[in-house]
Amino acid sequence: MNEPAKTLPETALNNAGVTSLRSPTAWPQANHGLQPTLWTKVREEMRLRNYSQKTIKAYVSCLRSFVRYFRPRHPRQLREEDIRNYLLHLLTEEKHASGTVNQVFNALRLLYVDLYKRPFVIGSLPRPAREKKLPDVLNEDEVRRLFASVDNLKHRTMLMLAYASGLRVSELVRLKIEDIDGDRGLIHIRDAKGKRDRFTVLPESLRGQLLTYWREYKLGRTGWLFPGQSPDHHLAERSIQAVTGRALKRAGIEKPVSMHTLRHSFATHLLEHGTDLRYIQELLGHQSVRTTEVYTHVSNRVLGKIRSPLDFLLENYEHKFSRKEAKLLDSAKRENK
């Protein structure tokens, strides 16, 4: 039996990505305000849970990729095996890091557990184990070379402040003039990662340069400390990241590092100079000290003092090795004759 001809509206909707007007699992791409779209519902759910705008954007991006992968099938039609295969596809074929796949897992959990109320679809799936990678850090000489390679006063002040106070790039560009407490030597970091405020140090050695920068750029008593092209908006994160990349090249630093490396270097150097790990945890805004403990693995305060057993071996048996090396040299000469 022949299918009835599709009407113009139905054809248009199918072209927009809807599998059927009658299907309860149709996936509308153009909504025309008739009902909330999935993306609207996801954003509303995350706002109710007080997620940051950055996390909301990341989750929506993960879910959009997920939907495109299975189109025209609707997410409600998918089974646990489908989602398992998708996560494996991300790990094995697209070669995403486990941290990225964990974020996808979290987004899917929000979709299936919190929105669709179908925890059985995702409940028994394992999470990818996180890689335990150590952060790259700059030594103190490399930090000095990095600062010296930047001529622009604003950019140099930003890099120095990021290192001096252990700031994330998102925190640095969003600093306001009123967040600087010169009398107490503190910086108030507002609405940081995890929606948490904290205080960190404002070093005495940087106050003169901050004041020079403030006067040079004719900043007021309030507003963005590092404004962009418009004083109403802060400098973009990508701008200072690009500045850092160019400065690293000029300084001849070939380590795989970025703007965030200054924060790692701040924590590592504090530890090497004897600062208690718990204070470093507070300055960085880590919820758990276990996160901060990673810097004990890259600090040379202890590791640099450990002697290899080869040192003891060569020290204790230096004369024996010298005699043996001499014999080896003599035998090599005889072979060459």
C-alpha positions as CSV (number, residue, x, y, z in Angstrom):
1,M,0.0,0.0,0.0
2,N,1.4,3.4,-1.0
3,E,2.3,5.9,1.7
4,P,0.1,9.0,1.7
5,A,1.9,12.0,0.2
6,K,3.6,14.2,2.8
7,T,2.2,17.7,3.3
8,L,4.5,20.7,2.9
9,P,4.8,21.3,6.7
10,E,5.7,17.7,7.4
11,T,8.3,17.7,4.6
12,A,9.8,20.9,6.0
13,L,10.0,19.4,9.5
14,N,11.6,16.2,8.2
15,N,14.2,18.3,6.4
16,A,14.9,20.1,9.7
17,G,15.6,16.8,11.5
18,V,12.2,15.5,12.8
19,T,11.7,11.8,12.1
20,S,7.8,12.0,12.3
21,L,5.1,14.4,13.3
22,R,3.3,11.6,15.0
23,S,6.3,10.1,16.8
24,P,6.5,10.9,20.5
25,T,10.3,10.8,20.2
26,A,10.6,13.3,17.3
27,W,13.7,15.5,17.5
28,P,12.7,19.1,16.6
29,Q,15.4,21.4,15.5
30,A,13.2,24.4,14.9
31,N,10.7,24.9,17.7
32,H,8.8,28.1,16.9
33,G,8.1,28.6,20.6
34,L,5.5,25.9,20.9
35,Q,7.3,23.9,23.6
36,P,10.7,24.0,25.4
37,T,13.5,22.4,23.4
38,L,15.8,19.9,25.0
39,W,18.6,22.5,25.2
40,T,16.3,24.8,27.1
41,K,15.4,22.1,29.5
42,V,19.0,21.1,30.0
43,R,20.0,24.8,30.7
44,E,17.1,25.3,33.1
45,E,17.9,22.1,35.0
46,M,21.6,23.1,35.3
47,R,20.7,26.7,36.4
48,L,18.5,25.3,39.1
49,R,21.5,23.3,40.3
50,N,23.6,26.4,40.3
51,Y,26.1,25.2,37.6
52,S,28.5,27.7,36.2
53,Q,27.8,29.1,32.7
54,K,31.1,27.5,31.6
55,T,29.8,24.0,32.7
56,I,26.4,24.6,31.1
57,K,28.1,25.4,27.8
58,A,30.3,22.3,28.0
59,Y,27.5,19.9,28.8
60,V,25.2,21.3,26.1
61,S,28.1,20.9,23.6
62,C,28.6,17.2,24.8
63,L,25.0,16.5,24.3
64,R,24.8,18.1,20.9
65,S,27.6,15.9,19.7
66,F,25.9,12.8,21.2
67,V,22.6,13.7,19.4
68,R,24.4,14.2,16.1
69,Y,26.1,10.8,16.4
70,F,22.8,8.9,16.8
71,R,20.6,11.0,14.5
72,P,17.8,10.3,13.4
73,R,17.3,8.1,16.5
74,H,16.1,10.0,19.5
75,P,18.0,9.8,22.9
76,R,14.9,8.2,24.5
77,Q,15.2,5.3,22.0
78,L,18.8,4.5,23.0
79,R,19.8,1.6,25.2
80,E,22.7,1.1,27.6
81,E,24.6,-0.8,24.9
82,D,24.3,2.2,22.5
83,I,25.7,4.6,25.1
84,R,28.5,2.1,26.0
85,N,29.5,1.9,22.3
86,Y,29.5,5.7,22.0
87,L,31.8,6.1,25.0
88,L,34.1,3.5,23.6
89,H,34.0,5.3,20.2
90,L,35.2,8.5,22.0
91,L,38.0,6.7,23.7
92,T,39.3,4.4,21.0
93,E,38.5,6.1,17.7
94,E,38.4,9.8,18.5
95,K,41.2,9.4,21.0
96,H,39.6,11.7,23.6
97,A,41.3,11.9,27.1
98,S,39.5,10.2,29.9
99,G,38.8,13.5,31.5
100,T,36.9,14.6,28.4
101,V,34.9,11.3,28.3
102,N,34.1,11.7,32.0
103,Q,32.6,15.1,31.2
104,V,30.4,13.5,28.5
105,F,29.4,10.8,31.0
106,N,28.3,13.5,33.4
107,A,26.3,15.3,30.7
108,L,24.6,12.0,29.8
109,R,23.9,11.3,33.5
110,L,22.1,14.7,33.7
111,L,20.1,13.8,30.6
112,Y,19.0,10.3,31.5
113,V,18.9,10.4,35.3
114,D,17.7,14.0,36.0
115,L,15.7,14.9,33.0
116,Y,14.4,11.6,31.6
117,K,14.2,9.8,35.0
118,R,15.7,6.7,33.4
119,P,18.8,5.9,35.5
120,F,18.8,2.2,34.3
121,V,20.0,3.4,30.9
122,I,23.3,4.6,32.3
123,G,23.4,3.4,35.8
124,S,25.7,0.4,35.4
125,L,28.1,1.9,32.9
126,P,31.7,2.3,34.2
127,R,33.5,5.6,34.2
128,P,36.9,5.8,32.4
129,A,39.7,6.0,35.0
130,R,41.4,9.3,35.0
131,E,45.1,9.5,33.9
132,K,47.3,10.5,36.8
133,K,49.5,13.0,34.9
134,L,51.9,15.4,36.7
135,P,51.7,19.1,35.8
136,D,54.6,20.7,33.9
137,V,56.2,23.6,35.9
138,L,58.7,26.3,35.1
139,N,61.7,26.8,37.3
140,E,62.4,30.2,38.8
141,D,64.9,31.2,36.1
142,E,62.4,30.3,33.3
143,V,59.7,32.4,35.0
144,R,62.1,35.4,35.1
145,R,62.9,34.9,31.4
146,L,59.2,34.7,30.6
147,F,58.5,38.1,32.3
148,A,61.5,39.7,30.7
149,S,60.3,38.7,27.2
150,V,57.1,40.8,27.5
151,D,57.4,44.5,26.8
152,N,53.7,45.5,27.1
153,L,53.0,46.8,30.6
154,K,49.5,45.4,30.8
155,H,50.4,41.9,29.6
156,R,53.5,41.7,31.8
157,T,51.5,42.8,34.8
158,M,48.9,40.1,34.0
159,L,51.5,37.3,33.7
160,M,53.3,38.4,36.9
161,L,50.0,38.6,38.8
162,A,48.9,35.1,37.6
163,Y,52.2,33.7,38.9
164,A,52.4,35.9,42.1
165,S,48.9,34.9,43.3
166,G,48.3,31.5,41.7
167,L,45.3,32.6,39.6
168,R,43.5,30.7,36.9
169,V,43.2,32.6,33.6
170,S,39.4,32.9,34.0
171,E,40.0,34.5,37.5
172,L,42.7,36.8,36.2
173,V,40.7,38.4,33.4
174,R,37.7,38.8,35.6
175,L,39.4,40.7,38.4
176,K,37.9,44.0,39.4
177,I,39.8,46.9,40.8
178,E,37.7,46.7,44.0
179,D,38.9,43.1,44.5
180,I,42.4,44.3,45.3
181,D,42.9,44.9,49.0
182,G,46.2,46.7,49.2
183,D,46.0,47.4,52.9
184,R,45.7,43.7,53.8
185,G,47.8,42.5,50.9
186,L,45.0,40.3,49.6
187,I,43.0,39.7,46.4
188,H,39.4,38.6,46.7
189,I,38.6,36.0,44.0
190,R,34.9,35.9,43.5
191,D,32.7,33.2,42.0
192,A,35.6,31.0,41.1
193,K,35.6,27.3,40.1
194,G,32.8,25.5,42.0
195,K,31.0,28.8,42.7
196,R,33.4,29.4,45.6
197,D,35.0,32.7,46.7
198,R,38.5,32.8,48.3
199,F,41.3,35.2,49.2
200,T,44.9,34.9,47.8
201,V,48.1,36.9,48.3
202,L,48.9,40.2,46.7
203,P,52.7,40.4,47.0
204,E,54.4,43.5,48.2
205,S,56.9,43.2,45.3
206,L,54.1,43.7,42.7
207,R,52.2,46.6,44.2
208,G,54.4,49.2,42.6
209,Q,54.0,47.8,39.2
210,L,50.2,47.4,39.7
211,L,50.0,51.1,40.7
212,T,52.1,52.1,37.6
213,Y,49.8,50.1,35.4
214,W,46.7,51.6,37.0
215,R,48.0,55.1,36.4
216,E,49.3,54.4,32.9
217,Y,45.9,53.0,31.7
218,K,43.9,55.7,33.6
219,L,41.7,53.2,35.4
220,G,39.1,54.3,37.9
221,R,38.3,53.1,41.4
222,T,35.9,50.4,40.2
223,G,35.5,48.2,37.1
224,W,37.6,45.6,35.3
225,L,41.3,45.6,36.3
226,F,42.2,44.3,32.8
227,P,39.5,45.7,30.4
228,G,39.3,44.6,26.8
229,Q,38.8,47.0,23.9
230,S,35.7,48.2,25.5
231,P,35.9,49.2,29.2
232,D,32.6,47.4,29.8
233,H,34.1,44.0,29.0
234,H,37.2,42.3,30.5
235,L,40.1,41.1,28.3
236,A,39.3,37.8,26.6
237,E,41.0,34.7,28.0
238,R,42.2,33.7,24.5
239,S,44.0,37.1,24.2
240,I,46.2,36.6,27.3
241,Q,46.8,32.9,26.4
242,A,48.0,34.0,23.0
243,V,50.3,36.6,24.6
244,T,51.7,33.8,26.8
245,G,52.4,31.5,23.8
246,R,54.3,34.2,22.0
247,A,56.3,35.1,25.2
248,L,57.3,31.5,25.7
249,K,58.7,31.3,22.2
250,R,60.6,34.6,22.7
251,A,62.0,33.3,26.0
252,G,63.2,30.1,24.4
253,I,61.1,27.9,26.7
254,E,60.3,24.7,24.8
255,K,58.4,22.9,27.6
256,P,54.8,22.0,26.7
257,V,53.4,24.7,29.0
258,S,50.6,27.3,28.9
259,M,49.2,30.2,30.9
260,H,47.9,27.7,33.5
261,T,51.5,26.6,34.1
262,L,52.1,29.8,36.0
263,R,49.5,28.6,38.6
264,H,51.3,25.2,38.8
265,S,54.6,27.0,39.2
266,F,53.2,29.3,42.0
267,A,52.2,26.2,44.0
268,T,55.4,24.3,43.4
269,H,57.7,27.2,44.3
270,L,55.7,27.9,47.4
271,L,56.2,24.3,48.5
272,E,59.9,24.4,47.7
273,H,60.3,27.5,49.9
274,G,58.6,25.7,52.8
275,T,55.0,26.9,52.7
276,D,52.6,24.4,54.4
277,L,50.6,22.4,51.9
278,R,47.3,23.3,53.7
279,Y,48.0,27.0,53.1
280,I,48.7,26.4,49.5
281,Q,45.4,24.5,49.3
282,E,43.6,27.6,50.6
283,L,45.4,29.9,48.2
284,L,44.6,27.8,45.2
285,G,40.9,27.2,46.2
286,H,41.2,23.4,46.2
287,Q,38.3,21.7,47.9
288,S,40.5,18.7,48.9
289,V,44.1,18.7,50.0
290,R,44.5,15.6,47.8
291,T,44.3,17.8,44.8
292,T,47.1,20.0,46.1
293,E,49.3,17.0,47.0
294,V,50.1,16.6,43.3
295,Y,52.7,19.4,43.7
296,T,54.7,17.3,46.1
297,H,55.5,15.0,43.1
298,V,57.0,17.8,41.0
299,S,58.7,19.8,43.8
300,N,62.5,19.4,44.1
301,R,62.4,20.3,47.8
302,V,62.5,16.6,48.7
303,L,63.1,15.0,45.3
304,G,66.1,17.2,44.7
305,K,67.8,16.0,47.9
306,I,67.3,12.3,47.2
307,R,70.5,10.6,46.0
308,S,70.4,7.9,43.5
309,P,72.0,4.5,44.6
310,L,74.3,5.0,41.6
311,D,75.9,8.0,43.5
312,F,76.7,5.8,46.5
313,L,77.9,3.0,44.3
314,L,80.4,5.2,42.4
315,E,81.4,7.0,45.6
316,N,82.1,3.8,47.6
317,Y,83.8,1.9,44.7
318,E,85.4,4.8,42.9
319,H,88.9,3.2,42.9
320,K,87.7,-0.2,41.8
321,F,85.8,1.3,38.9
322,S,88.9,3.4,38.0
323,R,91.1,0.3,37.8
324,K,88.5,-1.7,35.8
325,E,88.0,1.2,33.4
326,A,91.8,1.3,32.9
327,K,91.9,-2.4,32.1
328,L,89.0,-2.0,29.6
329,L,90.9,0.8,27.9
330,D,94.0,-1.3,27.7
331,S,92.1,-4.2,26.1
332,A,90.4,-1.9,23.7
333,K,93.8,-0.6,22.6
334,R,95.1,-4.1,22.0
335,E,92.0,-5.0,19.9
336,N,92.6,-1.9,17.7
337,K,96.2,-2.9,16.9
